[in-house]
Amino acid sequence: MNNVVTLTGYIVVPEDELEQVMGALKIHKELTLQESGCISFSVQQRESEPCIFDVAEEFESKQAFELHQQRVAESDWGRVTKNVKRHYQVSGA
């Protein structure tokens, strides 16, 4: 039986890259939600702190999560967010 993998936390986007990151986010969300094994995926910009985005991901297995991480690293989102600071907690991996 596979264990569900969850990732929660937030990212901090450099202010001068905010527009570019927001532009890439829509496609990143769509591609992630289409991945086999993706249960849920949410990235929400904080109203009070526009450079911070809360992230919550859930994948049905460690393998699905790892495939997602691999795809992201090679994607446009991975390139656009290379300067983003990530603060995540992963459980079940």
N, C-alpha and C positions, 0 to 999 in steps of 0.2 A: 504494500500500500504506500502510495506517495504522500508525503507531508506537504501541506499547503505552505508556500513561502510568502511572507508579507514583508514589505518594505514601507517604513513610515519615516517622515522627517521633513526637511525643507531644503530649498536651494536659495542661494543669495546671488543675484545677478548684478554684475557691474552696471551702474546707472547708464553709462555710455553704450552699453550693449543691449539694453532692455528692449528696444524696438525690434531689433533683429531676433532676439530670443522669442519674443511674443509672436513674431511672424512665423517662426519655425514650429512653435508649440502645437498649433492646430493639426498639422500633418503628423507630428510625432504622436499625438494622442490617437489619431485615426489608425496609424500603422500599428501601434501597440495593442489597441483593442481588437485588431484583426488577427493578432498572433494566436497560434494554437497554444492553449494552456493559460491564457490571460483570463482571470476571473473578473478583476476590476482594476481600473487605472484612473487616477485623478491627480491633476496638478492645478491648484487654485492660487491665484494671486491674492495677496493680503491687501485689503482696502487701505489699512492704516500704514502699511509699509510696502509700497509697490515693487520694490526690488526683491521681495521675499515671496516665494511660492511654496505652499504646503503640498507635499507629495504623499500619496498613498497608493501602493500597488499590491496586487494579490495574484499569485500564480499557482496553478494546481500542483506543481512539482518543482523540485530543485532543478531538474533538467529544463523545464519551460522557462524558469527564471534565468538560468545561465544562457540559454539561447537568446532571450531578450537582451541581456547585458551585452552579448556578442554583437547582436544586430545594432544596438544603439551605438556601440563603439565605432562601428563602420558607417554610420548614417550621417546625414546632413545635420541632424540634431546633435550628434556627438561632436561635430566640427564647430557648430555655432555656439555650443555651450562649453567649450574647452576652458574658459576662464571663470566659469560658474563654480562657486564653492558649495559642495554637497555635504549635508549633515543628515545621515541616514542611520536607521537601525533596521537590521534584517533579522527576521526570526524564521525558523524552520528550514534554513538552508544547510 
